[in-house]
C-alpha cells in the first residue's frame, strides 16, 4: 500500500460511523485527493454510492454462503 498516513487517517475517520454514503461524499469532496470537488460532477456520487452498496451486498452474500 502506498497511501500516506494522512490518507489512511482520512479513511479511518470517514468509516467510523460505517456510513458508506457519507464516506463516498467525503472522499469525492476531498480536494486534497482530486484537486477539485468531485461531488460537483453530476451523477458521480450516486453512481459511486450504488457501486459501493453493490460491493457491500456481495460481501454479505459471500459471508452467508
C-alpha positions in Angstrom: 0.0 0.0 0.0 1.3 3.4 -0.9 -1.1 5.6 0.9 0.2 8.3 3.2 -0.6 8.5 6.9 -2.9 11.4 6.1 -4.9 9.4 3.6 -5.1 6.4 5.9 -6.3 8.6 8.8 -8.9 10.2 6.5 -10.5 6.8 5.7 -10.2 5.6 9.3 -12.2 8.6 10.4 -14.6 8.5 7.5 -15.6 4.9 8.2 -16.1 5.4 12.0 -19.9 5.7 11.5 -20.0 2.9 9.0 -22.0 5.1 6.6 -20.8 4.3 3.1 -22.8 7.1 1.5 -21.1 9.6 3.8 -17.7 8.1 3.0 -18.3 8.5 -0.7 -19.4 12.1 -0.3 -16.4 12.9 1.9 -14.0 11.2 -0.4 -15.3 12.8 -3.5 -15.4 16.2 -1.9 -11.8 15.9 -0.6 -9.9 18.4 -2.8 -6.6 17.2 -1.3 -7.1 13.9 -3.2 -8.5 15.3 -6.5 -7.7 19.0 -6.7 -11.4 19.5 -7.2 -14.7 18.7 -5.5 -15.9 15.7 -7.4 -19.3 15.9 -5.7 -20.0 18.7 -8.3 -19.8 16.2 -11.1 -23.4 15.4 -11.9 -24.3 11.8 -11.2 -20.9 10.7 -10.0 -21.7 10.5 -6.3 -24.8 8.5 -6.9 -23.0 6.1 -9.2 -20.2 5.5 -6.7 -22.7 5.0 -3.9 -24.5 2.5 -6.0 -21.3 0.6 -6.7 -20.3 0.6 -3.0 -23.7 -0.6 -2.0 -23.4 -3.4 -4.6 -20.0 -4.4 -3.2 -21.3 -4.4 0.3 -24.2 -6.6 -0.7 -21.9 -9.0 -2.5 -19.7 -9.2 0.6 -22.7 -10.0 2.8 -23.8 -12.8 0.4 -20.3 -14.3 0.5 -20.4 -14.4 4.3 -23.7 -16.2 4.2 -22.5 -18.8 1.6 
